[in-house]
Amino acid sequence: MNKNKKLLKIVQAGILAALCFITFTFLQIKIPVPGGDATSIHFGNVFLVLAALLLGGWYGGLAGAIGMTIADIMDPVYILVAPKTFILKLCIGLIIGAIAHKYAKINESHDKKYILKWSLIASIVAMAFNVVADPVVGYFYKIYLLGQPADVATILAKLSAGVTFFNAITTIIIANIIHTALRPILKNSNLL
């Protein structure tokens, strides 16, 4: 990758990280749960998935991980789970990158149906990972790193799973609509 392409990807990742931060911070509905914790319906993952579909797994995953981790750090309710957020969001991006870019090579195709098919598959697999990993990792994180009682961690994991599932469905739909509309514009402008 030449120097200009790399700089372009870094700038694009920064913009998408900012969108992850903004949508997680300002377009969220917090749901209070026992123990002063919270879960939330949010749209931060939309721009994480979009970033990974547009930029690849590494840059897209970092965009989501950085944007949403900074959002966690700036929110007193989520600050303690920021490390977990960084790891899980990076994994989501890497999963999408592996499927959509490494395996299906969507950036090399001009077939809109092929691109949409593999974008959807990559998004679904990554969000399925999140639906399972977020509550499971959260459960162990809260017990072993934050010292919460197991019964409280169990309740939080169950609530988190339901909300994460809802977020996953909305993320898959919205991210793929935006990707389908935005990708040709970026491609024609030599920005991809």
JOFENDA-V579513 format. One record per residue. RES is the residue in one letter. PSI is psi in degrees with one decimal (none if undefined). Layout:
res->RES psi->PSI
res->RES psi->PSI
This chain:
res->M psi->129.1
res->N psi->169.3
res->K psi->-41.6
res->N psi->-40.6
res->K psi->-42.0
res->K psi->-43.2
res->L psi->-42.0
res->L psi->-45.0
res->K psi->-39.2
res->I psi->-43.5
res->V psi->-45.2
res->Q psi->-41.0
res->A psi->-38.8
res->G psi->-42.1
res->I psi->-44.3
res->L psi->-32.4
res->A psi->-42.0
res->A psi->-40.1
res->L psi->-37.8
res->C psi->-46.5
res->F psi->-50.5
res->I psi->-46.7
res->T psi->-34.1
res->F psi->-40.8
res->T psi->-44.2
res->F psi->-17.5
res->L psi->59.1
res->Q psi->148.7
res->I psi->109.4
res->K psi->138.6
res->I psi->104.8
res->P psi->142.1
res->V psi->167.2
res->P psi->147.1
res->G psi->16.0
res->G psi->8.7
res->D psi->179.1
res->A psi->158.2
res->T psi->169.9
res->S psi->150.6
res->I psi->125.7
res->H psi->171.8
res->F psi->16.3
res->G psi->-38.7
res->N psi->-22.8
res->V psi->-46.6
res->F psi->-22.1
res->L psi->-50.6
res->V psi->-43.7
res->L psi->-43.8
res->A psi->-44.7
res->A psi->-36.3
res->L psi->-36.7
res->L psi->-43.0
res->L psi->-11.9
res->G psi->170.6
res->G psi->-44.5
res->W psi->-55.3
res->Y psi->-41.0
res->G psi->-43.4
res->G psi->-41.8
res->L psi->-38.7
res->A psi->-49.5
res->G psi->-42.5
res->A psi->-45.4
res->I psi->-48.5
res->G psi->-47.6
res->M psi->-26.0
res->T psi->-42.1
res->I psi->-40.0
res->A psi->-42.5
res->D psi->-43.6
res->I psi->-33.2
res->M psi->-0.8
res->D psi->117.4
res->P psi->-24.9
res->V psi->-34.7
res->Y psi->-5.4
res->I psi->-35.7
res->L psi->-18.3
res->V psi->9.1
res->A psi->-43.0
res->P psi->-39.4
res->K psi->-41.7
res->T psi->-47.2
res->F psi->-48.3
res->I psi->-47.8
res->L psi->-40.7
res->K psi->-38.9
res->L psi->-41.8
res->C psi->-40.4
res->I psi->-47.1
res->G psi->-43.3
res->L psi->-37.1
res->I psi->-46.9
res->I psi->-44.2
res->G psi->-41.8
res->A psi->-41.4
res->I psi->-53.8
res->A psi->-35.6
res->H psi->-44.5
res->K psi->-46.6
res->Y psi->-57.9
res->A psi->-18.5
res->K psi->54.4
res->I psi->-26.2
res->N psi->-13.8
res->E psi->-4.4
res->S psi->153.4
res->H psi->1.2
res->D psi->110.2
res->K psi->-39.1
res->K psi->-41.6
res->Y psi->-46.4
res->I psi->-46.4
res->L psi->-43.5
res->K psi->-50.3
res->W psi->-27.6
res->S psi->-43.1
res->L psi->-45.8
res->I psi->-47.3
res->A psi->-42.4
res->S psi->-43.2
res->I psi->-45.6
res->V psi->-44.5
res->A psi->-41.3
res->M psi->-31.3
res->A psi->-42.5
res->F psi->-46.6
res->N psi->-40.5
res->V psi->-35.1
res->V psi->-49.2
res->A psi->-39.7
res->D psi->-51.6
res->P psi->-36.9
res->V psi->-49.8
res->V psi->-40.4
res->G psi->-40.1
res->Y psi->-53.2
res->F psi->-35.4
res->Y psi->-45.0
res->K psi->-34.4
res->I psi->-53.8
res->Y psi->-29.3
res->L psi->-34.7
res->L psi->-8.6
res->G psi->25.7
res->Q psi->149.9
res->P psi->148.9
res->A psi->-37.7
res->D psi->-37.5
res->V psi->-42.6
res->A psi->-35.6
res->T psi->-45.5
res->I psi->-45.5
res->L psi->-39.3
res->A psi->-40.9
res->K psi->-43.7
res->L psi->-42.5
res->S psi->-39.2
res->A psi->-43.8
res->G psi->-46.0
res->V psi->-40.8
res->T psi->-37.3
res->F psi->-45.5
res->F psi->-46.7
res->N psi->-37.9
res->A psi->-44.2
res->I psi->-49.0
res->T psi->-37.4
res->T psi->-47.9
res->I psi->-45.8
res->I psi->-53.9
res->I psi->-44.7
res->A psi->-39.6
res->N psi->-30.8
res->I psi->-47.3
res->I psi->-43.4
res->H psi->-44.5
res->T psi->-37.3
res->A psi->-38.8
res->L psi->-34.8
res->R psi->-48.8
res->P psi->-36.3
res->I psi->-47.3
res->L psi->-39.7
res->K psi->-45.6
res->N psi->-24.0
res->S psi->5.6
res->N psi->32.8
res->L psi->5.7
res->L psi->none
